[in-house]
Every structure is written in structure tokens, then in C-alpha cells.
Amino acid sequence: MEIIENQTFDQERALYGSHDLCVRHCAFDGPADGESAFKECANVRAEDCFYNLRYPFWHDDHLVIENGEMTPNCRAALWYSQHITITGTKMHGIKTLRECVDVTIQNCDIVSPEFGWSTRGIRMEDSTAVSEYFMMRSEDIVFRNVRFTGKYSFQYIKNALFENCVFDTKDAFWHGENVTVRNCTVKGEYLAWYSDGLTLDHCRIIGTQPLCYCKNLRLIDCEMVDTDLSFERSDVEATVTTPVVSIKNPYSGHITVPAVGEIIRDDPAAKGEITITE
């Protein structure tokens, strides 16, 4: 590998088309304000670098980013790239990750609206994220020990597993398909409307009007806190371990719950069964 250390680059396409390259302690910043520093590169390592310019990693193959900092000026940092590993990095520019394949993210701090759109094969662990429209239309997702804050997260995703995560988010998992959420806390309004094949396993669910208009919905020993108007027109099999404020017109299936403040049945097509255990 060629090694470049302790340099500053601000020109357009500074390292365009590079192969077998290790860049250490470098800054991508300066008055020339050049874009696309690593465009069309392959087999690149970037260690302890500072990114303050736009579009640095586009159309790259086999990329490792370690202990980096992407500022808010580093917008759309990783697009159309594959086989990516990112560790210990601050990703603070809008639209950081999009249309990428085979991505591993560990111990990172993400502050990035519209992060992760249309990405396939992403694994994220031990990280935090603040975003809006986070991971929209992405597929083949595995998240473990991720703490997320934002709105409109995980919409239209497919084939996903979330374990030991905390999500404080509005409108999460809308239209999601084949999603499993295990040992997680999910707080927010209007959880998972229009999803198909969502399983919540030993989760804590907090907030108004969750889990409506769902198909093939399953809850396994979940807590529900401040959840009113739950399960409206959903096909659901659920075992709930805490009282629910209200359940409205479950469309089909069976819900087992220790107590319900109110059961609303004003839709004759809603035939879901509710069993009170206490």
C-alpha cells in the first residue's frame, strides 16, 4: 500500500481513482473547496482524517474509515460504494450514506438527516444516531446496541433485525417488511403503521396509537406504556405483559393483556379477539 500522511487536500478529486492507498492524519479542507476527494477508488484505508468538503467517498470499493471526523460541511459523504467498514468516526453531514452495499459501522456518532437511504447489507453496533428519515428503503439490516433519536425512521425497510437498541422516534417502521425487534425500547407516536411481518420480542413500547393497519404483526411478552388506540385494523398475535390504555378495532388475531382501560369496537369488520388475564 502507498501511504500518505500529515497532508491537507482541498483540490477537486484530490485522490481520484486511487488504489491500494492508506491515508493517515490528513485533512480534506481548504480554500479551493474541492469535491469528491476519493471518487472511484478501491482498497483504501483512511485513518484519523478530517473531512470538511463534500462528497469524499463516491463509487468506492473496499473502503475502511477509522477514527475520522466528517463535519456538517461534509455532505453526502458515502454514495454508490460497497464493502465499507467505518469505526470510531463522527458522521455529521447530511445524507452521509446512500445507495451503498455491505456496510459495517461500529462505535460511531451519527448526526445526519436522511442517513442510510437505499443501502443493502448494513450492520451497525455500539453507535448513536440523530436523524430524520433514517435508513429509508434499506434492506438486510442488523443493528445491535444502537441508540437513535429522530423522526420517520426505518420507513419502507425490508429484512431487518434490531437487538438491544433504544429508539426515541416518531413514525418508526412504517411499511416495513420482515422486521424483528428484540429486547429494545421503542418510544414515539404511530409506531409501525402499515408494516407487514413485524415481530416485537420482549420490547418496551411507549407512545400513542401504535401498531395500526399492520399485517402479520406479532408481539412476544412486550410492555406497552401510554399506548392508546392500539392495534387499529391490524392482523395481530400479541402477548402483552402490562396494562394498555386502549385497544381499538383489532382486525384479526388474538391479543392477551393483563388489563385494558378501554376496548373500542365500532367497526363491524374488526374481529380480533382480546383476552384479559387479570
C-alpha positions as CSV (number, residue, x, y, z in Angstrom):
1,M,0.0,0.0,0.0
2,E,1.1,3.5,-0.7
3,I,1.0,5.6,2.5
4,I,0.1,9.3,2.6
5,E,0.5,11.1,6.0
6,N,0.0,14.5,7.5
7,Q,-1.2,16.4,4.4
8,T,-4.0,18.7,3.6
9,F,-6.0,18.4,0.4
10,D,-8.5,20.9,-0.9
11,Q,-8.4,20.4,-4.7
12,E,-11.2,18.8,-6.8
13,R,-10.9,15.0,-6.9
14,A,-7.7,15.1,-4.9
15,L,-7.1,11.3,-4.9
16,Y,-9.4,10.3,-7.7
17,G,-9.1,6.7,-8.9
18,S,-6.5,5.7,-6.3
19,H,-6.0,2.0,-5.5
20,D,-4.2,0.3,-2.6
21,L,-3.8,3.5,-0.6
22,C,-3.5,4.3,3.1
23,V,-4.2,7.9,4.2
24,R,-3.3,8.9,7.8
25,H,-3.7,12.1,9.7
26,C,-4.8,14.1,6.7
27,A,-7.3,16.9,6.3
28,F,-9.7,17.4,3.4
29,D,-10.3,21.1,3.8
30,G,-9.2,24.4,2.5
31,P,-9.9,27.4,0.2
32,A,-10.1,25.5,-3.1
33,D,-13.2,23.8,-1.7
34,G,-12.8,20.8,-3.9
35,E,-15.2,17.9,-4.0
36,S,-15.0,14.1,-4.4
37,A,-11.6,13.5,-2.9
38,F,-11.7,9.7,-3.1
39,K,-14.1,9.2,-6.0
40,E,-13.7,5.9,-8.0
41,C,-11.2,4.4,-5.6
42,A,-10.5,0.8,-4.5
43,N,-8.8,-0.8,-1.5
44,V,-8.4,2.4,0.5
45,R,-7.8,3.0,4.3
46,A,-8.4,6.4,5.8
47,E,-7.2,6.7,9.4
48,D,-7.5,9.7,11.7
49,C,-8.6,12.1,9.0
50,F,-10.7,15.2,9.0
51,Y,-13.3,15.7,6.3
52,N,-14.7,19.2,5.7
53,L,-15.5,19.0,2.0
54,R,-18.4,17.5,0.0
55,Y,-18.8,14.0,-1.5
56,P,-15.5,12.5,-0.4
57,F,-16.3,8.7,-1.0
58,W,-18.4,8.0,-4.1
59,H,-18.2,4.9,-6.2
60,D,-15.6,3.3,-4.0
61,D,-14.9,-0.4,-3.5
62,H,-13.4,-1.9,-0.3
63,L,-13.0,1.1,2.0
64,V,-12.0,1.4,5.6
65,I,-12.5,4.6,7.6
66,E,-11.2,4.7,11.2
67,N,-11.3,7.4,13.8
68,G,-12.4,10.1,11.3
69,E,-14.4,13.3,11.6
70,M,-16.9,14.3,9.0
71,T,-18.2,17.8,9.7
72,P,-21.6,19.3,8.7
73,N,-19.9,20.6,5.5
74,C,-19.1,17.0,4.5
75,R,-22.4,16.3,3.0
76,A,-23.3,13.2,1.1
77,A,-20.1,11.6,2.2
78,L,-20.6,7.9,1.0
79,W,-22.7,7.1,-2.0
80,Y,-22.7,4.3,-4.5
81,S,-19.9,2.4,-2.7
82,Q,-19.5,-1.2,-1.4
83,H,-17.6,-3.3,1.1
84,I,-17.2,-0.5,3.7
85,T,-16.1,-0.6,7.3
86,I,-16.4,2.6,9.5
87,T,-15.2,2.6,13.1
88,G,-14.8,5.3,15.7
89,T,-16.0,8.1,13.4
90,K,-18.2,11.2,13.7
91,M,-20.5,11.4,10.7
92,H,-22.1,14.8,11.0
93,G,-23.0,15.7,7.4
94,I,-26.5,15.4,5.8
95,K,-27.2,12.3,3.7
96,T,-24.0,10.6,4.8
97,L,-24.7,7.1,3.4
98,R,-26.8,6.2,0.4
99,E,-27.1,3.5,-2.3
100,C,-24.3,1.5,-0.7
101,V,-23.8,-2.3,-0.3
102,D,-22.1,-4.3,2.5
103,V,-21.5,-1.7,5.2
104,T,-20.3,-2.2,8.8
105,I,-20.5,0.7,11.3
106,Q,-19.1,0.3,14.8
107,N,-18.6,2.8,17.7
108,C,-19.7,5.8,15.6
109,D,-21.6,9.0,16.3
110,I,-24.0,9.9,13.6
111,V,-25.8,13.3,13.2
112,S,-27.1,13.1,9.7
113,P,-30.6,13.8,8.3
114,E,-31.6,11.3,5.5
115,F,-28.9,8.8,6.5
116,G,-28.7,5.4,5.0
117,W,-31.2,5.5,2.2
118,S,-31.5,2.5,-0.1
119,T,-28.5,0.7,1.4
120,R,-28.3,-3.1,1.3
121,G,-26.5,-5.2,3.9
122,I,-25.7,-2.8,6.8
123,R,-24.5,-3.8,10.2
124,M,-24.4,-1.2,13.0
125,E,-23.2,-1.8,16.5
126,D,-22.4,0.3,19.7
127,S,-23.3,3.6,18.0
128,T,-25.6,6.6,18.4
129,A,-27.6,8.4,15.7
130,V,-29.7,11.5,15.4
131,S,-31.5,11.8,12.1
132,E,-34.8,12.2,10.2
133,Y,-35.9,9.7,7.6
134,F,-33.2,7.4,8.9
135,M,-32.4,4.2,6.8
136,M,-35.4,4.7,4.5
137,R,-35.9,1.9,1.9
138,S,-32.8,0.0,3.1
139,E,-32.7,-3.8,3.2
140,D,-30.8,-6.6,5.0
141,I,-30.2,-4.6,8.2
142,V,-28.7,-5.8,11.6
143,F,-28.4,-3.2,14.4
144,R,-27.2,-4.1,17.9
145,N,-26.8,-1.7,20.8
146,V,-27.7,1.4,18.8
147,R,-29.3,4.5,20.4
148,F,-31.4,6.6,18.0
149,T,-33.2,9.9,18.3
150,G,-35.2,11.5,15.5
151,K,-38.3,11.2,13.3
152,Y,-39.6,9.0,10.5
153,S,-37.0,6.2,11.0
154,F,-36.8,2.9,9.2
155,Q,-39.6,3.5,6.7
156,Y,-40.0,1.0,3.9
157,I,-37.2,-1.2,5.2
158,K,-37.0,-4.9,4.4
159,N,-35.4,-7.9,6.2
160,A,-34.1,-6.3,9.4
161,L,-33.1,-7.3,12.9
162,F,-32.7,-4.9,15.8
163,E,-31.4,-6.1,19.2
164,N,-30.8,-4.2,22.5
165,C,-31.5,-0.8,21.0
166,V,-33.2,2.3,22.2
167,F,-35.2,4.3,19.7
168,D,-36.9,7.6,20.5
169,T,-38.6,8.2,17.2
170,K,-41.9,9.2,15.6
171,D,-43.4,7.0,12.8
172,A,-40.8,4.3,13.0
173,F,-41.1,1.2,10.8
174,W,-43.9,2.4,8.6
175,H,-44.4,0.0,5.7
176,G,-41.5,-2.2,7.0
177,E,-41.4,-5.8,5.8
178,N,-40.0,-8.8,7.7
179,V,-38.6,-6.9,10.7
180,T,-37.7,-8.3,14.1
181,V,-37.1,-6.0,17.1
182,R,-35.8,-7.8,20.1
183,N,-35.1,-6.6,23.7
184,C,-35.5,-2.9,22.6
185,T,-37.2,0.2,23.8
186,V,-39.2,2.0,21.2
187,K,-40.7,5.3,22.1
188,G,-42.8,7.5,19.8
189,E,-46.1,8.1,18.1
190,Y,-47.7,6.0,15.4
191,L,-45.3,3.0,15.6
192,A,-45.1,0.7,12.6
193,W,-48.3,1.6,10.7
194,Y,-48.8,-0.4,7.5
195,S,-46.0,-2.9,8.4
196,D,-46.0,-6.5,7.2
197,G,-44.2,-9.2,9.1
198,L,-43.1,-7.2,12.2
199,T,-42.2,-9.1,15.3
200,L,-41.6,-7.3,18.6
201,D,-39.9,-9.7,21.1
202,H,-39.6,-8.7,24.8
203,C,-39.7,-5.0,23.9
204,R,-40.9,-1.9,25.7
205,I,-43.3,0.2,23.5
206,I,-44.2,3.7,24.6
207,G,-46.5,6.2,22.9
208,T,-49.8,6.9,21.3
209,Q,-51.6,4.9,18.6
210,P,-49.0,2.1,18.0
211,L,-49.2,-0.8,15.6
212,C,-52.2,0.1,13.4
213,Y,-53.0,-1.2,9.9
214,C,-50.4,-3.9,10.3
215,K,-50.3,-7.4,8.7
216,N,-48.7,-10.4,10.3
217,L,-47.9,-8.5,13.4
218,R,-46.5,-10.4,16.4
219,L,-45.8,-9.3,20.0
220,I,-44.0,-11.7,22.3
221,D,-44.1,-10.7,26.0
222,C,-43.9,-6.9,25.4
223,E,-44.6,-4.0,27.7
224,M,-46.8,-1.2,26.5
225,V,-46.7,2.2,28.2
226,D,-49.1,5.1,27.4
227,T,-50.4,3.2,24.4
228,D,-53.9,4.3,23.5
229,L,-55.9,3.4,20.4
230,S,-53.5,0.4,19.8
231,F,-53.8,-2.2,17.1
232,E,-56.5,-0.5,15.0
233,R,-57.3,-2.7,11.9
234,S,-54.2,-4.9,12.5
235,D,-53.8,-8.6,12.0
236,V,-52.1,-9.4,15.3
237,E,-51.0,-12.1,17.6
238,A,-49.8,-10.5,20.8
239,T,-48.9,-11.3,24.4
240,V,-48.7,-8.0,26.4
241,T,-47.3,-8.0,30.0
242,T,-48.6,-4.6,31.1
243,P,-52.0,-2.8,31.0
244,V,-52.8,-1.0,27.8
245,V,-54.6,2.4,27.8
246,S,-57.0,1.4,25.0
247,I,-57.3,-1.1,22.1
248,K,-59.3,-0.1,19.0
249,N,-60.8,-2.5,16.5
250,P,-58.1,-5.2,16.0
251,Y,-58.9,-6.6,12.6
252,S,-58.0,-10.2,13.2
253,G,-55.9,-12.4,15.5
254,H,-55.7,-12.5,19.3
255,I,-54.3,-10.2,22.0
256,T,-53.6,-11.3,25.5
257,V,-53.2,-8.5,28.0
258,P,-53.5,-8.1,31.8
259,A,-55.8,-5.1,31.7
260,V,-57.2,-2.6,29.2
261,G,-58.5,0.8,30.1
262,E,-60.9,0.9,27.2
263,I,-61.8,-1.5,24.3
264,I,-63.3,0.3,21.3
265,R,-65.3,-1.7,18.9
266,D,-67.1,0.4,16.4
267,D,-66.1,-1.3,13.2
268,P,-68.1,-4.5,12.5
269,A,-65.3,-5.8,10.2
270,A,-62.8,-5.9,13.2
271,K,-62.9,-9.4,14.6
272,G,-59.7,-9.6,16.6
273,E,-60.0,-11.3,20.0
274,I,-58.9,-9.8,23.3
275,T,-58.3,-11.9,26.4
276,I,-57.9,-10.1,29.8
277,T,-55.8,-12.2,32.1
278,E,-56.3,-10.4,35.4
